[in-house]
Amino acid sequence: MGHAAIRTGTEAASLLRDVWDSQFALDPMEEAIVAPLVAEPVGVQKIGKKLHLRKLKVMTATTADVTTALASDSLTYVQNTEDEITVTPTAYYTAIELNPDTLNQIIDDGNAIAGWRKQMLSSLDEKIDSKLLDLAYDASAVEASASFDDATWRAAVAKLAKNAKRKFRIGKTPYNLILHPDVLAQALNISALKEYQIRGSAGSATSGQLVTTYGANIEESGLVKSSGGVKYNPLFIQDAWALGWNQKPKMLESQMDGLVMRFICYTEFGVAEWFDSSIVSVNIS
């Protein structure tokens, strides 16, 4: 007896449908790691055309000759030419526009728009961190090595302590190390960073977090500057760099132009090196 089954590829082909889920998964983007760790100017809501940061230079005490009369005209006076740091803002945006048929035919247009908004904001977060991390390239203090090991780590911390002076106290002053992903594997192999802490659950052996007795906050970012085969991993305290805003990343109201709907995300900010003594670039080649 013959069979005449209705098959999916032929007789039933026009009856079948594709099914799509209602979620829009997001490709990975870098999160805002560095910006929250950087100093912002005090008492400044917006930096305008240009922000001026005032700095007072180091002074050196003079030995007093108590065998002579210490009249005012016999004293040595400090006469520094003081510095200023300027921060000039730059504007950045990310924008998309959609035809009405695109929104209609997506069906789950609300979820799609929410996903696009997140990616647009993330693109501006990446730009801010990238501009900050690029400043490590110009740091005067450098600890260079072919690999990131315990000796390199300790030398960099010691160099930061030497340069930052009273601003940095080991175990007391918050400071940060931002590692390129290619350097992270080397860092995870440093015993001082990965050892299990007997009196707690901290440390990469149990929590996956890098915990160091040196007291650093250690983060990873793919935006760490890489040039000529060298990764410029900054070790810094808060006032190494300055970050000023005219507009923090913001989604503008959606705009209609004829039948087209536009979505624009905008920011305006400036970055600058503030205290070169507050950063050591750990250059790994």
C-alpha positions as CSV (number, residue, x, y, z in Angstrom):
1,M,0.0,0.0,0.0
2,G,1.4,3.4,-1.0
3,H,1.8,6.4,1.3
4,A,0.8,10.0,0.5
5,A,2.1,11.9,3.6
6,I,1.9,15.7,3.6
7,R,5.5,16.8,3.8
8,T,7.0,20.0,5.1
9,G,9.2,20.6,2.1
10,T,6.5,20.3,-0.5
11,E,2.8,20.0,0.2
12,A,2.8,21.8,3.6
13,A,5.5,24.4,2.7
14,S,3.1,27.3,2.4
15,L,1.6,26.4,5.8
16,L,4.7,26.7,7.9
17,R,6.0,29.8,9.6
18,D,9.3,31.0,11.1
19,V,9.3,32.0,14.8
20,W,11.4,34.8,16.2
21,D,11.9,35.5,19.9
22,S,11.0,39.0,21.2
23,Q,14.4,39.7,22.8
24,F,17.2,41.6,21.0
25,A,20.5,40.4,22.4
26,L,23.3,43.0,22.5
27,D,26.8,42.5,21.1
28,P,29.3,43.2,23.8
29,M,30.7,46.7,24.3
30,E,33.1,48.0,26.9
31,E,31.5,49.4,30.1
32,A,32.4,52.7,31.7
33,I,35.4,51.7,33.9
34,V,37.7,54.7,34.0
35,A,35.5,57.7,34.0
36,P,34.1,57.1,37.6
37,L,37.7,56.8,38.9
38,V,38.8,60.2,37.6
39,A,38.7,63.5,39.3
40,E,36.1,66.1,38.2
41,P,36.6,69.8,38.8
42,V,35.1,71.1,42.1
43,G,32.3,73.6,41.8
44,V,31.9,73.3,38.1
45,Q,28.7,72.2,36.5
46,K,29.7,72.9,32.9
47,I,33.2,73.6,31.5
48,G,32.0,76.0,28.8
49,K,34.4,76.8,26.0
50,K,37.5,75.9,28.1
51,L,38.1,74.8,31.7
52,H,41.1,76.2,33.6
53,L,42.4,74.2,36.5
54,R,44.8,76.0,38.8
55,K,47.8,74.3,40.4
56,L,50.3,75.5,43.0
57,K,53.9,74.2,42.6
58,V,56.1,72.6,45.2
59,M,57.9,74.8,47.7
60,T,61.3,74.1,49.4
61,A,62.1,75.2,52.9
62,T,65.2,77.2,53.6
63,T,67.5,76.7,56.5
64,A,67.2,79.6,59.0
65,D,70.6,81.1,60.1
66,V,69.7,81.8,63.7
67,T,73.2,83.3,64.3
68,T,72.1,86.4,62.3
69,A,69.1,88.7,62.5
70,L,66.2,87.2,60.6
71,A,64.8,90.4,59.4
72,S,62.4,90.3,56.5
73,D,64.9,91.6,54.0
74,S,67.3,88.8,54.8
75,L,64.9,86.0,54.1
76,T,64.7,83.9,50.9
77,Y,61.3,84.1,49.4
78,V,59.7,81.5,47.1
79,Q,58.6,83.0,43.8
80,N,57.0,80.2,41.7
81,T,55.4,80.8,38.3
82,E,52.3,78.7,38.9
83,D,50.7,76.4,36.4
84,E,47.3,76.0,34.9
85,I,45.8,73.0,33.1
86,T,43.2,73.6,30.4
87,V,40.4,71.2,29.4
88,T,38.8,71.8,26.0
89,P,35.5,70.0,25.3
90,T,34.7,67.9,22.3
91,A,31.2,66.8,21.3
92,Y,30.3,63.2,20.2
93,Y,27.1,61.6,19.1
94,T,25.6,58.3,17.9
95,A,22.5,58.5,15.7
96,I,20.1,56.2,13.8
97,E,17.0,56.8,11.8
98,L,14.2,54.4,11.0
99,N,11.6,54.2,8.4
100,P,8.0,53.5,9.6
101,D,7.8,50.2,7.8
102,T,11.0,49.1,9.6
103,L,9.4,49.7,13.0
104,N,6.1,48.1,11.9
105,Q,7.6,45.0,10.5
106,I,10.0,44.4,13.4
107,I,6.8,43.8,15.4
108,D,8.7,44.0,18.8
109,D,9.7,47.6,18.0
110,G,9.7,48.6,21.7
111,N,12.3,46.0,22.6
112,A,14.4,46.9,19.5
113,I,14.4,50.6,20.4
114,A,15.4,49.9,24.0
115,G,18.3,47.8,22.7
116,W,19.4,50.4,20.3
117,R,19.3,53.1,23.0
118,K,21.6,50.9,25.2
119,Q,24.1,50.4,22.5
120,M,24.1,54.1,21.6
121,L,24.8,55.1,25.2
122,S,27.5,52.4,25.5
123,S,29.2,53.8,22.4
124,L,29.6,57.2,24.2
125,D,30.8,55.5,27.4
126,E,33.5,53.8,25.3
127,K,34.5,57.1,23.7
128,I,35.0,58.7,27.1
129,D,37.0,55.9,28.6
130,S,39.1,55.6,25.4
131,K,40.0,59.3,25.5
132,L,41.0,59.0,29.2
133,L,43.1,55.8,28.7
134,D,44.9,57.4,25.7
135,L,46.5,59.9,28.2
136,A,48.6,57.0,29.7
137,Y,50.7,57.2,26.5
138,D,52.1,60.6,27.6
139,A,52.8,59.7,31.2
140,S,56.4,60.7,32.3
141,A,56.7,57.8,34.8
142,V,57.0,54.4,33.0
143,E,57.5,50.9,34.2
144,A,58.4,48.9,31.1
145,S,58.6,45.1,30.9
146,A,58.1,42.2,28.4
147,S,55.5,40.7,30.8
148,F,53.4,41.8,33.8
149,D,54.9,39.9,36.8
150,D,55.1,40.5,40.5
151,A,58.4,42.4,40.2
152,T,56.9,44.8,37.6
153,W,53.9,45.3,39.7
154,R,55.9,46.1,42.8
155,A,58.2,48.4,41.0
156,A,55.3,50.4,39.5
157,V,53.6,50.8,42.9
158,A,56.9,52.0,44.4
159,K,57.4,54.5,41.5
160,L,53.9,55.8,42.1
161,A,54.6,56.2,45.8
162,K,57.8,58.0,45.1
163,N,56.3,60.5,42.6
164,A,52.9,61.1,44.3
165,K,54.6,61.7,47.7
166,R,52.1,62.6,50.4
167,K,49.2,62.0,48.1
168,F,49.8,58.3,48.1
169,R,50.0,56.1,51.2
170,I,50.1,52.4,50.6
171,G,47.1,50.6,52.1
172,K,45.3,53.9,52.7
173,T,45.1,55.8,49.4
174,P,42.6,54.4,46.8
175,Y,44.4,53.8,43.5
176,N,43.7,51.9,40.3
177,L,45.3,49.7,37.7
178,I,43.6,49.3,34.4
179,L,44.8,46.2,32.5
180,H,44.6,45.4,28.8
181,P,42.9,42.0,28.3
182,D,46.1,40.6,26.8
183,V,47.9,41.5,30.1
184,L,45.1,40.1,32.3
185,A,46.3,36.5,31.9
186,Q,49.7,37.4,33.2
187,A,48.2,39.3,36.1
188,L,46.1,36.3,37.1
189,N,49.3,34.3,37.5
190,I,50.8,36.7,40.1
191,S,50.6,34.9,43.5
192,A,50.1,38.2,45.4
193,L,47.0,38.9,43.4
194,K,45.4,35.4,43.2
195,E,46.2,33.7,46.5
196,Y,43.3,32.5,48.6
197,Q,42.7,34.7,51.6
198,I,42.6,32.4,54.6
199,R,40.4,34.7,56.7
200,G,37.8,35.4,54.0
201,S,36.5,34.5,50.5
202,A,38.2,37.3,48.6
203,G,40.7,36.6,45.8
204,S,40.5,35.1,42.4
205,A,40.7,31.5,43.8
206,T,37.2,31.8,45.1
207,S,35.5,34.9,43.8
208,G,37.2,35.5,40.5
209,Q,38.2,39.0,41.7
210,L,41.8,40.2,41.9
211,V,42.6,41.1,45.4
212,T,45.9,42.5,46.4
213,T,47.5,43.3,49.7
214,Y,48.9,46.4,47.9
215,G,45.4,47.9,48.1
216,A,44.8,48.6,44.4
217,N,41.5,48.5,42.5
218,I,42.3,46.3,39.5
219,E,40.1,46.6,36.4
220,E,40.3,45.3,32.8
221,S,39.4,47.2,29.7
222,G,39.9,46.5,26.0
223,L,40.2,50.3,25.6
224,V,43.6,50.4,27.2
225,K,45.9,52.0,24.6
226,S,47.8,49.6,22.4
227,S,50.4,51.0,20.0
228,G,53.4,49.4,18.3
229,G,53.0,46.2,20.2
230,V,53.0,48.0,23.6
231,K,50.0,48.0,26.1
232,Y,49.9,51.2,28.1
233,N,48.3,50.0,31.4
234,P,47.8,53.0,33.7
235,L,48.4,52.8,37.5
236,F,47.0,56.0,38.9
237,I,45.3,57.9,41.7
238,Q,42.2,60.0,41.2
239,D,43.8,63.4,40.2
240,A,46.1,62.0,37.5
241,W,43.5,63.0,35.0
242,A,40.7,65.5,34.8
243,L,37.3,65.0,33.3
244,G,34.9,67.9,32.7
245,W,31.4,67.9,31.2
246,N,29.2,70.2,29.3
247,Q,26.8,67.3,28.7
248,K,27.0,63.8,30.1
249,P,25.8,61.0,27.8
250,K,22.1,61.5,27.1
251,M,19.5,60.2,24.8
252,L,17.7,63.1,23.2
253,E,14.0,63.0,22.6
254,S,13.1,61.0,19.5
255,Q,12.5,63.2,16.4
256,M,10.2,62.9,13.5
257,D,11.3,64.2,10.1
258,G,8.6,63.4,7.6
259,L,8.0,59.7,8.1
260,V,11.5,59.0,9.4
261,M,12.0,58.6,13.2
262,R,15.4,59.6,14.5
263,F,17.2,58.6,17.7
264,I,20.3,60.6,18.8
265,C,22.6,60.1,21.8
266,Y,24.9,63.0,22.6
267,T,27.7,64.0,25.0
268,E,30.2,66.9,25.3
269,F,33.3,66.5,27.5
270,G,37.0,67.2,27.8
271,V,39.9,65.3,29.4
272,A,43.4,66.4,30.3
273,E,46.4,65.2,32.3
274,W,46.2,67.0,35.7
275,F,49.0,65.7,37.8
276,D,51.7,63.7,36.0
277,S,53.1,62.7,39.3
278,S,49.9,60.7,40.1
279,I,50.3,58.1,37.3
280,V,52.7,55.4,36.2
281,S,52.2,53.8,32.8
282,V,53.0,50.1,33.0
283,N,54.1,49.4,29.5
284,I,54.0,45.7,28.6
285,S,55.4,44.6,25.2
